[in-house]
């Protein structure tokens, strides 16, 4: 079997409207809404597709169960979006009053990253290749 690409990433959310507004700031636009399935699909001009699933509870308040509690559970921890420069990402977060949760930080592979959270505290990484 040949895998060609990632088709989409599903993200559980607590509020469709709030989530869509946040991801619209990043350039995502809805192309499918199905309230029977409780899903909103959004796409970005670069080809990324996300499916928001309206099935999350809020039992953890302002915490992400995979990232913010001492016990470490298996699961996806974040989504990384490649950007031209971290400086542009910093400017974007400042202009849109989005708190930075970590960074900028340069890793051993030379990539520099900046981390933010979406309205449900899912981690989003903006990453820049070394030397750019």
C-alpha positions as a printed NumPy array, in Angstrom:
array([[  0.   ,   0.   ,   0.   ],
       [  1.242,   3.465,  -0.872],
       [  0.297,   6.392,   1.358],
       [  0.139,   9.563,  -0.705],
       [ -0.398,  12.283,   1.893],
       [ -2.279,  13.174,   5.05 ],
       [ -5.914,  13.662,   4.062],
       [ -7.057,  15.571,   7.145],
       [ -6.547,  15.938,  10.877],
       [ -9.547,  15.568,  13.208],
       [ -9.69 ,  17.81 ,  16.273],
       [-12.297,  17.497,  19.029],
       [-13.658,  20.91 ,  19.978],
       [-16.123,  22.303,  22.493],
       [-17.431,  25.232,  20.41 ],
       [-17.635,  25.294,  16.595],
       [-18.048,  29.062,  16.322],
       [-15.12 ,  29.934,  18.587],
       [-12.874,  27.323,  16.933],
       [-13.721,  28.433,  13.388],
       [-13.059,  32.072,  14.284],
       [ -9.62 ,  31.189,  15.666],
       [ -8.569,  29.042,  12.713],
       [ -9.909,  31.692,  10.294],
       [ -7.174,  33.962,  11.675],
       [ -4.697,  31.341,  10.419],
       [ -6.295,  31.349,   6.968],
       [ -8.583,  28.298,   7.235],
       [-12.031,  28.492,   5.613],
       [-14.968,  26.097,   6.042],
       [-15.937,  23.981,   3.05 ],
       [-18.231,  21.418,   4.668],
       [-20.57 ,  21.57 ,   7.649],
       [-22.708,  18.597,   8.636],
       [-24.617,  19.051,  11.873],
       [-25.98 ,  15.483,  11.661],
       [-22.397,  14.226,  11.861],
       [-21.391,  17.148,  14.139],
       [-18.411,  18.034,  11.952],
       [-17.064,  21.171,  10.311],
       [-14.283,  20.736,   7.755],
       [-11.943,  23.631,   7.002],
       [ -9.103,  23.967,   4.55 ],
       [ -6.088,  26.2  ,   4.138],
       [ -4.776,  27.457,   0.775],
       [ -1.547,  25.471,   1.367],
       [ -3.539,  22.208,   1.256],
       [ -4.07 ,  21.408,   4.957],
       [ -7.535,  20.124,   5.878],
       [ -8.864,  19.973,   9.442],
       [-12.094,  18.397,  10.657],
       [-13.55 ,  19.906,  13.825],
       [-15.589,  17.329,  15.737],
       [-18.095,  18.76 ,  18.195],
       [-17.738,  16.009,  20.752],
       [-15.269,  17.235,  23.336],
       [-16.164,  17.655,  26.961],
       [-14.521,  20.268,  29.13 ],
       [-13.715,  18.161,  32.182],
       [-10.149,  19.44 ,  32.298],
       [-10.986,  23.149,  32.287],
       [ -8.038,  25.059,  30.889],
       [ -5.784,  22.023,  30.474],
       [ -4.887,  19.777,  27.573],
       [ -4.976,  16.203,  28.919],
       [ -2.036,  15.177,  26.707],
       [  0.198,  18.127,  27.525],
       [ -0.73 ,  19.783,  30.805],
       [ -1.1  ,  17.053,  33.408],
       [  1.675,  15.122,  35.128],
       [  0.498,  11.707,  33.925],
       [  1.484,  11.255,  30.291],
       [ -1.122,   9.604,  28.061],
       [ -0.464,   8.274,  24.568],
       [ -1.832,  10.405,  21.745],
       [ -1.104,  13.225,  19.358],
       [  0.376,  16.187,  21.177],
       [  0.442,  18.936,  18.579],
       [  0.197,  19.992,  14.956],
       [  3.142,  21.813,  13.359],
       [  2.668,  24.349,  10.575],
       [  5.719,  25.299,   8.525],
       [  6.186,  29.084,   8.221],
       [  8.642,  31.231,   6.272],
       [  9.977,  32.964,   9.393],
       [  9.371,  32.842,  13.116],
       [  9.462,  36.643,  13.081],
       [  6.288,  36.619,  10.95 ],
       [  4.69 ,  34.177,  13.401],
       [  5.644,  36.411,  16.338],
       [  4.152,  39.435,  14.57 ],
       [  0.977,  37.462,  13.794],
       [  0.511,  36.358,  17.421],
       [  1.051,  39.899,  18.691],
       [ -1.335,  41.476,  16.153],
       [ -4.039,  38.94 ,  17.024],
       [ -3.478,  38.906,  20.813],
       [ -2.673,  35.185,  20.796],
       [ -0.581,  34.18 ,  23.818],
       [  2.65 ,  32.303,  23.142],
       [  2.843,  29.142,  25.242],
       [  6.506,  28.422,  24.443],
       [  9.355,  29.78 ,  22.373],
       [ 10.812,  30.795,  20.173],
       [ 13.138,  27.853,  20.678],
       [ 15.766,  26.386,  18.347],
       [ 16.062,  22.598,  18.422],
       [ 19.062,  20.35 ,  17.74 ],
       [ 17.988,  19.902,  14.119],
       [ 18.287,  23.668,  13.636],
       [ 14.56 ,  24.322,  13.3  ],
       [ 13.15 ,  27.244,  15.261],
       [  9.644,  26.932,  16.654],
       [  6.989,  28.932,  18.439],
       [  4.016,  27.345,  20.216],
       [  0.486,  28.626,  20.777],
       [ -2.829,  27.092,  21.879],
       [ -6.186,  27.062,  20.132],
       [ -9.394,  27.811,  22.104],
       [ -9.513,  24.199,  23.388],
       [ -5.824,  24.297,  24.401],
       [ -4.652,  22.115,  21.52 ],
       [ -1.006,  22.898,  20.815],
       [ -0.061,  24.496,  17.498],
       [  3.586,  24.799,  16.521],
       [  4.887,  27.255,  13.949],
       [  8.248,  26.017,  12.685],
       [ 10.939,  27.566,  10.513],
       [ 13.663,  25.624,   8.724],
       [ 17.284,  26.39 ,   9.636],
       [ 18.986,  29.089,   7.616],
       [ 15.8  ,  30.773,   6.41 ]])
